Amino acid sequence: MLDSVTKGYLALRPAAAAHTLARLDGRDTKAIFEAMPRQLAAKVLEHMAPRSAGRCLAQLPTKTGGEILARTPVLAAVAALRVMERDRVKGLLAVMQRQAAARIRLRLRYAERVIGAFVDADVVTLTQDLRVGDALRLLRRSGRRAGHRICVLDERRHLVGVVDLAELVAARDRAMIQSVTRPAGVVLNVRVALHTVTNHPAWLTQESLPVINRDGVFQGILERSRVTEEEKQLLTEAEEVNDLTTTRSALADIFWMGVGAFLATGGDSLRRLEVED
């Protein structure tokens, strides 16, 4: 079990802890993750680069890894699973609750670098047949995060438009949602490569953009923060690879210096023996 000081550090500084754990020996990382409460372990895992997270999960017992993954945000869990062996992934998903595993499998269907792999599907939406007062009550009771713009769908889950939260609050309770619904403007396709929207002008004014599939069915939203996080993640992975390479080179230098010193000493000893004989 971890002491209270260590737990406190992990809880308050999960990103720093993730950075440190990624550089530890595999046995040490395994021991620490097994000792952490599952929710705390998930919080730390979320801040790891995918390859580091994948290595940690691969070292853990399947049941422990599944329990941690079930508590990890879906997109972070998917990123880690993508770099793991297929049989290991199947084993982890098999021990997870069916609903949690289904959410992850849905994301794994998409190629690694397309928008669909990064969509947040767990967002509150409204239907066009609601009145404003009913919509506000639904938002309060949903318990889910709502951004400044809320997507409005029809009965087939096609995107009708978006509602600005400020306009919704200011509208009359008995007014229909349609009266404050506006065109969505920029709508992304779930199959488009993520890098094609990295510098999209819409990010200058929008915190998220709606995502649909080829049939026009709403899939969720892509957050601006998710796009910038992916760029940072790529840099972090490159940094970790560079650190690992540097460490290996340093260890190799130390090893060969030691071997060289041993051989040099041994050679002197042999020469002394030859002279004495």
PENORUR-V253475 format. One record per backbone hydrogen bond with DSSP energy under -0.5 kcal/mol. CO is the residue of the C=O (numbers start at 1). NH is the residue of the N-H. E is the energy in kcal/mol with one decimal. If there is no record, write none. Layout:
co:CO nh:NH e:E
co:CO nh:NH e:E
This chain:
co:3 nh:7 e:-2.3
co:4 nh:8 e:-2.4
co:5 nh:9 e:-2.2
co:6 nh:10 e:-2.6
co:7 nh:11 e:-2.3
co:8 nh:12 e:-2.3
co:9 nh:13 e:-2.9
co:13 nh:17 e:-2.5
co:14 nh:18 e:-2.5
co:15 nh:19 e:-2.1
co:16 nh:20 e:-1.9
co:17 nh:21 e:-2.9
co:18 nh:22 e:-1.8
co:20 nh:23 e:-1.6
co:21 nh:24 e:-1.2
co:25 nh:29 e:-2.4
co:26 nh:30 e:-2.4
co:27 nh:31 e:-2.2
co:28 nh:32 e:-2.3
co:29 nh:33 e:-2.5
co:30 nh:34 e:-2.3
co:31 nh:35 e:-1.5
co:32 nh:36 e:-1.4
co:35 nh:2 e:-0.6
co:37 nh:41 e:-2.6
co:38 nh:42 e:-2.2
co:39 nh:43 e:-1.6
co:40 nh:44 e:-2.0
co:41 nh:45 e:-2.7
co:42 nh:46 e:-2.0
co:43 nh:47 e:-0.6
co:44 nh:47 e:-1.2
co:45 nh:48 e:-1.6
co:49 nh:53 e:-2.7
co:50 nh:54 e:-2.8
co:51 nh:55 e:-2.0
co:52 nh:56 e:-2.2
co:53 nh:57 e:-2.5
co:54 nh:58 e:-2.2
co:55 nh:59 e:-1.1
co:56 nh:59 e:-0.7
co:56 nh:60 e:-0.8
co:57 nh:60 e:-0.6
co:61 nh:65 e:-2.8
co:62 nh:66 e:-2.5
co:63 nh:67 e:-2.1
co:64 nh:68 e:-2.0
co:65 nh:69 e:-2.6
co:66 nh:70 e:-2.1
co:67 nh:71 e:-0.6
co:68 nh:71 e:-1.1
co:69 nh:72 e:-1.2
co:73 nh:76 e:-0.5
co:73 nh:77 e:-2.4
co:74 nh:78 e:-2.8
co:75 nh:79 e:-2.0
co:76 nh:80 e:-1.7
co:77 nh:81 e:-2.2
co:78 nh:82 e:-1.9
co:80 nh:83 e:-1.0
co:81 nh:84 e:-1.6
co:85 nh:89 e:-2.2
co:86 nh:90 e:-2.5
co:87 nh:91 e:-2.0
co:88 nh:92 e:-2.2
co:89 nh:93 e:-2.5
co:90 nh:94 e:-1.9
co:91 nh:95 e:-1.0
co:92 nh:96 e:-0.5
co:93 nh:96 e:-0.7
co:97 nh:101 e:-2.6
co:98 nh:102 e:-2.2
co:99 nh:103 e:-1.7
co:100 nh:104 e:-1.6
co:101 nh:105 e:-2.7
co:102 nh:106 e:-2.1
co:103 nh:107 e:-1.3
co:104 nh:108 e:-2.2
co:105 nh:109 e:-1.0
co:107 nh:110 e:-1.3
co:111 nh:114 e:-1.4
co:113 nh:194 e:-3.2
co:114 nh:117 e:-1.6
co:115 nh:118 e:-2.5
co:116 nh:119 e:-0.6
co:119 nh:121 e:-0.8
co:120 nh:221 e:-1.9
co:121 nh:123 e:-1.6
co:126 nh:153 e:-3.1
co:127 nh:130 e:-1.6
co:128 nh:178 e:-0.6
co:130 nh:177 e:-2.8
co:131 nh:135 e:-2.3
co:132 nh:136 e:-2.4
co:133 nh:137 e:-1.8
co:134 nh:138 e:-2.3
co:135 nh:139 e:-2.2
co:136 nh:140 e:-2.1
co:137 nh:141 e:-2.0
co:138 nh:142 e:-1.4
co:139 nh:143 e:-0.6
co:145 nh:124 e:-0.8
co:148 nh:165 e:-3.2
co:150 nh:163 e:-2.7
co:151 nh:126 e:-2.4
co:152 nh:160 e:-3.1
co:152 nh:161 e:-1.3
co:153 nh:128 e:-1.5
co:154 nh:157 e:-1.9
co:157 nh:218 e:-3.1
co:158 nh:154 e:-1.9
co:161 nh:152 e:-2.9
co:162 nh:182 e:-3.1
co:163 nh:150 e:-2.8
co:164 nh:168 e:-2.3
co:165 nh:169 e:-2.3
co:166 nh:170 e:-1.6
co:167 nh:171 e:-1.2
co:172 nh:175 e:-1.3
co:173 nh:133 e:-2.9
co:175 nh:132 e:-3.1
co:176 nh:179 e:-1.7
co:177 nh:180 e:-1.9
co:177 nh:181 e:-0.6
co:178 nh:181 e:-0.6
co:180 nh:164 e:-0.5
co:182 nh:162 e:-3.0
co:184 nh:186 e:-1.1
co:185 nh:187 e:-0.5
co:186 nh:210 e:-0.5
co:188 nh:212 e:-2.6
co:189 nh:192 e:-1.7
co:190 nh:116 e:-2.4
co:192 nh:115 e:-3.1
co:193 nh:196 e:-1.2
co:194 nh:197 e:-1.8
co:195 nh:198 e:-0.7
co:197 nh:200 e:-1.5
co:200 nh:203 e:-1.8
co:201 nh:204 e:-1.8
co:202 nh:205 e:-1.4
co:202 nh:206 e:-2.2
co:207 nh:224 e:-2.9
co:209 nh:222 e:-2.7
co:210 nh:188 e:-2.7
co:211 nh:219 e:-3.3
co:211 nh:220 e:-1.1
co:212 nh:190 e:-2.5
co:213 nh:216 e:-2.1
co:216 nh:159 e:-1.0
co:217 nh:213 e:-1.8
co:220 nh:211 e:-2.6
co:221 nh:120 e:-3.0
co:221 nh:223 e:-0.6
co:222 nh:209 e:-2.0
co:223 nh:227 e:-1.4
co:224 nh:228 e:-2.0
co:225 nh:229 e:-2.3
co:226 nh:230 e:-1.8
co:227 nh:231 e:-1.4
co:228 nh:232 e:-2.1
co:229 nh:233 e:-2.7
co:230 nh:234 e:-2.0
co:231 nh:235 e:-1.6
co:232 nh:236 e:-2.6
co:233 nh:237 e:-2.6
co:234 nh:238 e:-2.1
co:235 nh:239 e:-2.2
co:236 nh:240 e:-2.6
co:237 nh:241 e:-2.5
co:238 nh:242 e:-2.1
co:239 nh:243 e:-2.7
co:240 nh:244 e:-2.6
co:241 nh:245 e:-2.5
co:242 nh:246 e:-2.6
co:243 nh:247 e:-2.6
co:244 nh:248 e:-2.4
co:245 nh:249 e:-2.4
co:246 nh:250 e:-2.4
co:247 nh:251 e:-2.6
co:248 nh:252 e:-2.5
co:249 nh:253 e:-2.4
co:250 nh:254 e:-2.4
co:251 nh:255 e:-2.5
co:252 nh:256 e:-2.6
co:253 nh:257 e:-2.3
co:254 nh:258 e:-2.3
co:255 nh:259 e:-2.6
co:256 nh:260 e:-2.8
co:257 nh:261 e:-2.5
co:258 nh:262 e:-2.3
co:259 nh:263 e:-2.8
co:260 nh:264 e:-2.5
co:261 nh:265 e:-2.5
co:262 nh:266 e:-2.9
co:263 nh:267 e:-2.6
co:264 nh:268 e:-1.8
co:265 nh:269 e:-2.1
co:266 nh:270 e:-2.1
co:267 nh:271 e:-2.2
co:268 nh:272 e:-2.1
co:269 nh:273 e:-2.0
co:270 nh:274 e:-2.2
co:271 nh:275 e:-1.9
co:272 nh:276 e:-2.2
co:273 nh:277 e:-2.3
